Amino acid sequence: MQCNMIQTELLTGAAIKPYLPDLARLRMIVFRSWPYLYDGSITYEAGYMAEFAASKTAGLVIARDGDAVIGASTCIALAEEEAHITAPFRAVGIAVERVCYFGESVLLEAYRGQGLGVAFFAHREAHARSIPGIDMAAFCAVERPDDHKLRPPGAVKLDAFWRKRGFAPTEMLCTMSWKQVDTDDKVVNRLRFWTKPLA
């Protein structure tokens, strides 16, 4: 798939491993900004990458400008995710074996608005449909108050973009903790799940 000369590609299996440093780098750059405000560490990223790469259902979409990787997006069968992510689905009776979990989409700011976000979703949905038993896609997004002190002027929520991709917000929530750029300690953040049927 091509967007204005930027190449996007879905990788699986052993093909993922060479791009894990790029994924870690992009996560630390992009998630440091609004709305995640993530003050990442290489130690955490290394552990996260190892778990992701070990999955048989993992899919990694990369976006290249020439030889430079300028964006990445991930997905994995929800059944392989940690308990705090699977628990909200189990609580409402959704079998985790039916769901593909869409993780991060991280894209350098200079490349946004060129259709790459659409390509990331398209690649991941195609991969999800290739996993036996999967008939739903889901992701979660951090929720921030409108009056948050670090909200940049003109910050736009992505709700309309996600709805256009066919996703809808649910009542399912989870919490995740990470060190933020404005704190010395980890902060507990609330994230809401969005889902889309794939059948």
N, C-alpha and C positions, 0 to 999 in steps of 0.2 A: 504494500500500500504506500502511496506517495502523496504528500501534502506540500505543495509549493516547493518541490525539490528536496524536502526533508523525507528521508526514508524511514518507514516504520516496519518492524518485523516482530513476529511472535516466536519466542524461543522456549523449548522444553528440554527436560532431561539434562544430559551432560553439556548441552550448548549454553545453559544458563551460567555455569560457573565462571567463565572468563569475564562476565559482565557484572559480577557481584560488587567489585570495587566501585564501578560506576553507579550502581544503585545506591550503595552506601553514601557516596559523595553527594549525589543528588538529594537523597533524603536529608542529609545534614544541612544542605544549602536551602532547599525549598521549605522544609518544615520549620526552619528557624523563623520564617516570616509568618505574618498573620494568615490564618487564624490559629495555627498550631503552636507557634512560639517555642518550639522544641530546641532545647540546648543539648544537642546530642553528644554522645561519646563513642569513640571508636570501639571500645570494649563491648558496649551493648550492640552496636551495629554488627560486629563480627559474629556474636552469638545468634542474632536474628537472621543473618544471612545464611549461616550454617544450617539452621533448622529449615529455612525456606528451600534451600538447594537440595536438601535430602528428600523432599517430598516427591512422590511419583506423579502427583497431579498438578504440580506447580507450573504456571505459565508466566513468562516474563516478556513484556512488550518493550522494545527499545526504539528510540527515535534517534536517528543520526543526521547530523549536518556534516557531510563528508565523512571523515573518520571520527569525528567527535560525537560522543553520546551526550545528547542534550535533554533527554527525557526518558522516563521509564515508568512502567505500570505493571502491577502484579495481580495474580489471582491463584487460588488454591481451593481444593475441596474443603468445605467448612468442617467436615468431620476430622480434618487434620489440624484444626486450629485449637488454641488454648481454651480452657474451660470458661474463662470470663467472656469469651466471644460466642461460644456455643450455648451457654446457659440461657440467654434470653429466648433462643429458638426452642430449646427443650421445654422451657416454662410455658410456652403457648402451644405446644404440641406439634411443632414443625420438625420433621425428621431432618437431622443435620446431614444425612446422606443424600438429601435431595438438593442441597444448596452449594453453590460455588461462591466463595467469599472473595470479593474484589478488594485487594489491599490498597496500597498507595498508588497515586498517580502524581509523579513529580516531574515538573517541566520548568526549565529555566525561563525566567520572566520574559526575556527578549523574544521567545518563540511562542508565546501565548497568543490566542486569537487567530490562529492559522488552521484550525481544524484538527489539531493533533489530539485534543481531548476526545473528540468524536472517534478518531481512529483507535485510541486506546480502548474505549468501550467496545467498539466493534470487534477488535481482536480478542478481547477477553470473553465476550459473549460467544464467539465462535469456539474458543477453547472450552468454555463451560459446556457447550452442547456436545462436545466430543467426549466428555467424561460420562461413563455409563451411570444412569440413574439420576443425573442432575436435571432438574426442571425449574430451577429458580436461581437468580443471582441476587447477591446482597452486598452492601457495603455499609460502613458507619462513618459518620462525620461529627467532628467536635462541635459543640454548641457553645456560643459565646454571647454574653449580654450585649445589647446595642450600645450600652454606655461603658463598655470595657475601656480602661485607660489606654490600652495600646491599639485600639481599633484605628486604622489609618483613615484619613479623610477619603470619602468616596468608595470605601470598601463595599464590594458587591457580593451578596450571597450567591451561591451556585445552585440554589433550589430550582430555578427555572431551567437551567441547563440539564440538571438531572431528570427533571420531569419530562423534558423533551426527549430524553433517551429512554423513556418508558418506566422510570423508577418512581416509586411513591414512598413517602415517609410512613413509618409505622410507630406504634407505641412502644416498641422494643428499645431498650436503652442498655448501655453498658458503661463501665467506668474504666479508665486507664490512667496510670500515673506516669508523669515524666517531669524532668527538670526543665523549667521554663527560663527564658532569657531574662525575666524580671524577678526571679526568685533564687534563693540559695538552696532550697530543698525541692523535692518532688511535689507536684501539685496533682490532686485527683481531679480529672476532667470527665465530664459527661459527654457521651457520644450517642447519637441516634442512628438506628438502622433504617436503611432504605432498601426496598426489595422490588424485584421485577420477575414476573413469570416468564419462563423460556419455552414452555411447551408450545 
